[in-house]
Amino acid sequence: MIYIAADHGGFELKEQIKKFLARTGHKAIDLGAHEYTATDDYPDFSFSLAEKVAKNKNAKGILLCRSGQGACIAANKVPGIRASQGWNVASACRSRADDNGNVLCLGADFLSQKETLSIVTAWLKTPFSKLARHKRRIKKISQYEKHTR
């Protein structure tokens, strides 16, 4: 399952990603915005998406805002979320392989549609490496989240 969401800053690019995902056989659920509203706020969409992903270990999420940073910060407030920005294909792949990232955040102001679709494709295809050091680090994050609740 892939959840996707964006505020006004990422709305148009989100719509393009949804079409791409449908064409390539991926099931995606759009959590909004469902129309362009200049006054909407990325935390609303980020929290909603992150909560859905956190409840389903097999789910992934794609968030967009103008910079990608605000959406990423907000998503990472939800326990169980490992959101990171995909500035390029290499950074997106690394977030999956090393950190088992479950939310990809994209900055619509800085990426072309072509770059975005390459990043999304690579991120979705990259598996978690399951190397012992990466598992150990993720476990430490999970333990910290449980301790601070």
Secondary structure as a PSIPRED ss2 file (coil, helix, strand):
# PSIPRED VFORMAT (PSIPRED V4.0)

   1 M C   1.000  0.000  0.000
   2 I E   0.000  0.000  1.000
   3 Y E   0.000  0.000  1.000
   4 I E   0.000  0.000  1.000
   5 A E   0.000  0.000  1.000
   6 A E   0.000  0.000  1.000
   7 D C   1.000  0.000  0.000
   8 H H   0.000  1.000  0.000
   9 G H   0.000  1.000  0.000
  10 G H   0.000  1.000  0.000
  11 F H   0.000  1.000  0.000
  12 E H   0.000  1.000  0.000
  13 L H   0.000  1.000  0.000
  14 K H   0.000  1.000  0.000
  15 E H   0.000  1.000  0.000
  16 Q H   0.000  1.000  0.000
  17 I H   0.000  1.000  0.000
  18 K H   0.000  1.000  0.000
  19 K H   0.000  1.000  0.000
  20 F H   0.000  1.000  0.000
  21 L H   0.000  1.000  0.000
  22 A H   0.000  1.000  0.000
  23 R H   0.000  1.000  0.000
  24 T C   1.000  0.000  0.000
  25 G C   1.000  0.000  0.000
  26 H C   1.000  0.000  0.000
  27 K C   1.000  0.000  0.000
  28 A E   0.000  0.000  1.000
  29 I E   0.000  0.000  1.000
  30 D E   0.000  0.000  1.000
  31 L C   1.000  0.000  0.000
  32 G C   1.000  0.000  0.000
  33 A C   1.000  0.000  0.000
  34 H C   1.000  0.000  0.000
  35 E C   1.000  0.000  0.000
  36 Y C   1.000  0.000  0.000
  37 T C   1.000  0.000  0.000
  38 A C   1.000  0.000  0.000
  39 T C   1.000  0.000  0.000
  40 D C   1.000  0.000  0.000
  41 D C   1.000  0.000  0.000
  42 Y H   0.000  1.000  0.000
  43 P H   0.000  1.000  0.000
  44 D H   0.000  1.000  0.000
  45 F H   0.000  1.000  0.000
  46 S H   0.000  1.000  0.000
  47 F H   0.000  1.000  0.000
  48 S H   0.000  1.000  0.000
  49 L H   0.000  1.000  0.000
  50 A H   0.000  1.000  0.000
  51 E H   0.000  1.000  0.000
  52 K H   0.000  1.000  0.000
  53 V H   0.000  1.000  0.000
  54 A H   0.000  1.000  0.000
  55 K H   0.000  1.000  0.000
  56 N C   1.000  0.000  0.000
  57 K C   1.000  0.000  0.000
  58 N C   1.000  0.000  0.000
  59 A C   1.000  0.000  0.000
  60 K E   0.000  0.000  1.000
  61 G E   0.000  0.000  1.000
  62 I E   0.000  0.000  1.000
  63 L E   0.000  0.000  1.000
  64 L E   0.000  0.000  1.000
  65 C E   0.000  0.000  1.000
  66 R C   1.000  0.000  0.000
  67 S C   1.000  0.000  0.000
  68 G C   1.000  0.000  0.000
  69 Q H   0.000  1.000  0.000
  70 G H   0.000  1.000  0.000
  71 A H   0.000  1.000  0.000
  72 C H   0.000  1.000  0.000
  73 I H   0.000  1.000  0.000
  74 A H   0.000  1.000  0.000
  75 A H   0.000  1.000  0.000
  76 N C   1.000  0.000  0.000
  77 K C   1.000  0.000  0.000
  78 V C   1.000  0.000  0.000
  79 P C   1.000  0.000  0.000
  80 G C   1.000  0.000  0.000
  81 I C   1.000  0.000  0.000
  82 R C   1.000  0.000  0.000
  83 A E   0.000  0.000  1.000
  84 S E   0.000  0.000  1.000
  85 Q E   0.000  0.000  1.000
  86 G C   1.000  0.000  0.000
  87 W C   1.000  0.000  0.000
  88 N C   1.000  0.000  0.000
  89 V H   0.000  1.000  0.000
  90 A H   0.000  1.000  0.000
  91 S H   0.000  1.000  0.000
  92 A H   0.000  1.000  0.000
  93 C H   0.000  1.000  0.000
  94 R H   0.000  1.000  0.000
  95 S H   0.000  1.000  0.000
  96 R H   0.000  1.000  0.000
  97 A H   0.000  1.000  0.000
  98 D H   0.000  1.000  0.000
  99 D H   0.000  1.000  0.000
 100 N C   1.000  0.000  0.000
 101 G C   1.000  0.000  0.000
 102 N C   1.000  0.000  0.000
 103 V E   0.000  0.000  1.000
 104 L E   0.000  0.000  1.000
 105 C E   0.000  0.000  1.000
 106 L E   0.000  0.000  1.000
 107 G E   0.000  0.000  1.000
 108 A C   1.000  0.000  0.000
 109 D C   1.000  0.000  0.000
 110 F C   1.000  0.000  0.000
 111 L C   1.000  0.000  0.000
 112 S C   1.000  0.000  0.000
 113 Q H   0.000  1.000  0.000
 114 K H   0.000  1.000  0.000
 115 E H   0.000  1.000  0.000
 116 T H   0.000  1.000  0.000
 117 L H   0.000  1.000  0.000
 118 S H   0.000  1.000  0.000
 119 I H   0.000  1.000  0.000
 120 V H   0.000  1.000  0.000
 121 T H   0.000  1.000  0.000
 122 A H   0.000  1.000  0.000
 123 W H   0.000  1.000  0.000
 124 L H   0.000  1.000  0.000
 125 K H   0.000  1.000  0.000
 126 T C   1.000  0.000  0.000
 127 P C   1.000  0.000  0.000
 128 F C   1.000  0.000  0.000
 129 S C   1.000  0.000  0.000
 130 K C   1.000  0.000  0.000
 131 L C   1.000  0.000  0.000
 132 A H   0.000  1.000  0.000
 133 R H   0.000  1.000  0.000
 134 H H   0.000  1.000  0.000
 135 K H   0.000  1.000  0.000
 136 R H   0.000  1.000  0.000
 137 R H   0.000  1.000  0.000
 138 I H   0.000  1.000  0.000
 139 K H   0.000  1.000  0.000
 140 K H   0.000  1.000  0.000
 141 I H   0.000  1.000  0.000
 142 S H   0.000  1.000  0.000
 143 Q H   0.000  1.000  0.000
 144 Y H   0.000  1.000  0.000
 145 E H   0.000  1.000  0.000
 146 K H   0.000  1.000  0.000
 147 H H   0.000  1.000  0.000
 148 T H   0.000  1.000  0.000
 149 R C   1.000  0.000  0.000
